[in-house]
Amino acid sequence: MHTQRNNNLLLAHIEQSIELDGQLTEPHWQQATLVPLRYQNEPNEKGTPPVKTDAYIYEDGNYLYVGLVAYDNDPSQIRAALRDRDTLWSDDNVALMIDTFNDERTGYEFYVNPLGAQGDMRMTDTDGWSEDPSWDAIWDSAGQITKQGYVVEMRIPFTALRFPKNKADMTWGFALWRNYPREVLYQLSNVGFDRDVKCSFCQFDKLMGFNAMEPSKNIQLTPTLTAVRHDVKEAVPGDWQNGDIDTEAGLDLRWGISQDAVINATINPDFSQVEADSLELDVNTTFSIQYAEKRPFFLDGASYFKSSLFELLYTRTIAEPEIGTKITGKTAAHSYAFMYADDENTSILLPTNQGSGFANLAEKSKSSIGRYQYDIGEQGTIGVMSTHREANDYHNSVLSVDGSYWFNQTDSVLYQVATSDTKNSAFLIDNYGLNKSQSDQAYKLEFAREKRDYKLLASYEDIGEDYRTDVGYQAKVDYKKALLGGGQTWYLDASEMVTEYSYNVDWDKTWAQDGSLLEEEYEGYIFLKGQLQSSLEFGLIHRNESYYGNFYNQNIGYIYGGFSPSKDLRITLYSEFGSKIDYSNEQLGDLFTIEPELTWDINDHWQVQLEHSYSRLNNPQGDNVFTANLTDLRVYYKFNMRSMLKLILQFEDIDRNQNAYYANVNSINRDYGSQLVYSYKINAQTLFYLGYSDKGYQDDSLKSLERDQRTFFTKLSYAWQL
């Protein structure tokens, strides 16, 4: 199927380590495998790079070493600062991407900026490139800016990777990468990617060798100690009721039982989430908002639980576990994963085709999840997945089959079929009007063609009325949906004012399971990319939507764009305007939304991120229904690469016009939150936190904003690698 010619390189074996200082001064670097980055892949396809980059790579049986020399004609324009982990994406940076199983489906990415800040990701390529930045490994890096550009060193332990076991000689797919952001973003590599080939892994060069790799115990123990004091006000305004100091110890185990399989276990785990979630306006919405997972136990090996089209595992539904264990691995073409966890705070998402919300069982539950996947041919997959959650007089079970098939280098199809069986407790029946038993099916089929200059997409999905995935995320059920879409893209030279432009259009139609129309939508947008790393997208949406038996014709326009006026400043803006359903009052209103965002690197140590969202809805008579403002301010000060002070301020203000609502509502709806955290991180698992956070609110009963919750917390964990 693949006609791409891959370069094969022999990886040097050198039994010497390095001093990790961002300088390639050790003489044995000259014996390493040299890999020049000869291609520009963005903006120009297989173009000539504007700057020179050389990479050196070798292994010593325990570690993979990478050194990159990134030349620059004007080093004063290098974009870099002291960064927290996984926040370097707008900087100059270099990366190693490796496909350790050489299966052209999954792999790892390791990024370093010119000052040594790290970023790492897992990626999959079964139906287009998909990245997961939540994955964190323990590895070392250093960087240094020089008069000629900058130099980066990486030292990646083989224990951080998964690869075939008991294999004397291995071949890994690999690509070295450089992001060079100037007036436009240049992306350079040793691989010249063909935009007419949908898969990326299949175009990677091949790295051969690894025959001296030594077996390791690969055991990591991470003891954790947390102390928290939570204070509340029982009446507002009122006095603080100081809580007790809650001190807990926990232990996490990560055991690489072989090079390709890992067991994770945890006892009394610390699943605290130190940084506050980014807020989203939840006014005038009917479906629950989804938040990203950030907890280490769930992140390790998370990709092994992902199915093709449905999210059968959404780990934030497991809120307060006492114990958890899982095994994930891959042998030849066989991938497998199993997880068990209990939960002291069981929440369940109850979906319909008009909205969704969470119910809390107020009792302990147990969840088990299993998945098996088999690789077919060069790119295809087939998988089986099962989830089960149970509590007293309640259970939910899901069984699913999914996969992908590639017809050629540009055409592929994804498919998934699932069935669920639910027994609802008396609490759910009495409080939410559910039947004792609910069983139903869901399936989805998606075809995609992706060429250099155009793409086509077609999909059909059918989600039953009683289908539920209680440890997954399915916010809408009881519908059938058909979609057709496509677009064209034109590429210009990097020196042009506009370097790329495209258009996309799609049509979709949604019916309830009883055959009644729920929604029909037409959407089109134009996208431009150009100088100052700018992008601009503007589009139109026409939507005829049914809401509780009435149809509403909505015409919506939107604009989204951003640019970098200097190397230290990034500005983006989203705006939406037009007719929109007022879901609270079941009428058509006029909506205007604007969301500016600013990121400013004041210097290497200070960074400011400011986001604001303004939304206003008027009714057909021209009266204001609500005006909403949300502000999220984050200020970071990095003492050095390991030590940081972070301040987060969040404020939401929703002003509702009581005369414009049929139901009784508060006119004043204000929420406030703040967080101040000091952190010291040696790596992703060895760290120390000390912090304070509080929350407050104001409604019509209060004269001013009042704090009603505050928390003092500290956390210490240390990763012992045996």
Secondary structure, DSSP 8 states (H G I E B T S, - for coil): -------EEE-EE-------SS---SGGGGGSEEEE--EEEESSTTB--SS-EEEEEEE-SSEEEEEEEEE-S-GGG-------TT--TTS-EEEEEEETT-SSSEEEEEEE-TT--EEEEEEE-SSS-EEETT-----EEEEEE-SSEEEEEEEEEGGGS---SS-SSEEEEEEEEEEEESSSEEEEESS---TT-S-SGGGSEEEEE-TT------EEEEEEEEEEEEEE-SSSS---B---EEEEEEEEEEEEEETTEEEEEEES------S-------TT--S--------HHHHTTGGGG--SSS----GGGB-S-SEEEEEEEEETTEEEEEEEEEESSBEEEEEBSS-EEEEE--S-EEEEEEEEEEEETTTEEEEEEEEEEEETTEEEEEEEEEEEEESSSSEEEEEEEEEEEEE--HHHHHHH---SEEEEEEEEEEEEEE-SSEEEEEEEEEE-TT---TTS---B-SEEEEEEEEEEEEE--TTSSEEEEEEEEEEEEEE-TTS-EEEEEEEEEEEEEETTTEEEEEEEEEEEEEETTEEEEEEEEEEEEEEEEETTEEEEEEEEEEEEEETTTTEEEEEEEEEEEEEEE-SSSEEEEEEEEEEEEE-TTS-EEEEEEEEEEEEEEESSSSEEEEEEEEEEEEEE-GGG-SS---SEEEEEEEEEEEEEESSSSSEEEEEEEEEEEE-TT-SS-EEEEEEEEEEEE--EE-
